[in-house]
Amino acid sequence: QVQLVESGGGLVQPGGSLRLSCAASGTVFRFNTMGWYRQAPGKERELVARINSSRSTTYADSVKGRFTISRDNAKNTVLLQMNSLKPEDTAVYYCALDSFSLRYWGQGTQVTVSS
């Protein structure tokens, strides 16, 4: 079993920055993919960014050039640096870990971009 704990959400003005952090604990195997998804009210959950154990990354087109995902394999943590935030980035952000065809989810953290 894997547990994911997120932190770092909050309220920020347009153009501002936030950094989300997610720590995995439990039975975490070395080879996995960690990522961030988000869900805005009335919309489906969507991929924001993900990174595998080799640090290969994938980003949604809407966040390319503004968000950066990184990970610390030794600490089983993944970070999402979000810059130039826009009101449309407002959502609940979820950390996810994929391992052996299973996906584990964190509890989610709210990000609100508003003036």
Salt bridges, closest charged atoms under 4 A:
GLU46 OE2 - ARG38 NE 2.76
ASP61 OD1 - LYS64 NZ 3.10
ASP89 OD1 - ARG38 NH1 2.94
ASP89 OD2 - ARG66 NH1 2.73
ASP98 OD1 - ARG103 NE 2.69
